[in-house]
């Protein structure tokens, strides 16, 4: 069942770089462009590097490990070696608060 979670304040998400948030078993890389915030799966689909640590060029984030670029609006890879998209999360902004709606992933720790 999908649940809603507060993940950050808008001010917590810096312009031009990523922020990793972990919520309900999901690792989400947040990126801010102006007042818009985008969320994609944090793990590169090629080598599982953290995309929140990558460099942002307009709407593309570059994987820090092998240089694949992912569109932060669609999750689609734009360059090799990645060929599979990463998940996209709709970020909901209410005032200064950011929320995401996800289905919790159960882990072995629970």
Rosetta blueprint (number, residue, H / E / L):
1 X L
2 X E
3 X E
4 X E
5 X E
6 X E
7 X E
8 X E
9 X E
10 X H
11 X H
12 X H
13 X L
14 X L
15 X E
16 X L
17 X L
18 X E
19 X E
20 X E
21 X E
22 X E
23 X E
24 X L
25 X L
26 X E
27 X E
28 X E
29 X E
30 X E
31 X E
32 X E
33 X E
34 X L
35 X L
36 X E
37 X E
38 X E
39 X E
40 X E
41 X E
42 X L
43 X E
44 X L
45 X L
46 X L
47 X L
48 X L
49 X L
50 X E
51 X H
52 X H
53 X H
54 X L
55 X E
56 X E
57 X E
58 X L
59 X L
60 X E
61 X E
62 X E
63 X L
64 X L
65 X L
66 X L
67 X L
68 X L
69 X E
70 X E
71 X E
72 X L
73 X L
74 X L
75 X L
76 X L
77 X E
78 X L
79 X L
80 X L
81 X L
82 X L
83 X L
84 X L
85 X L
86 X L
87 X L
88 X E
89 X E
90 X L
91 X E
92 X E
93 X E
94 X E
95 X L
96 X L
97 X E
98 X E
99 X E
100 X E
101 X E
102 X E
103 X E
104 X L
105 X L
106 X L
107 X L
108 X L
109 X L
110 X L
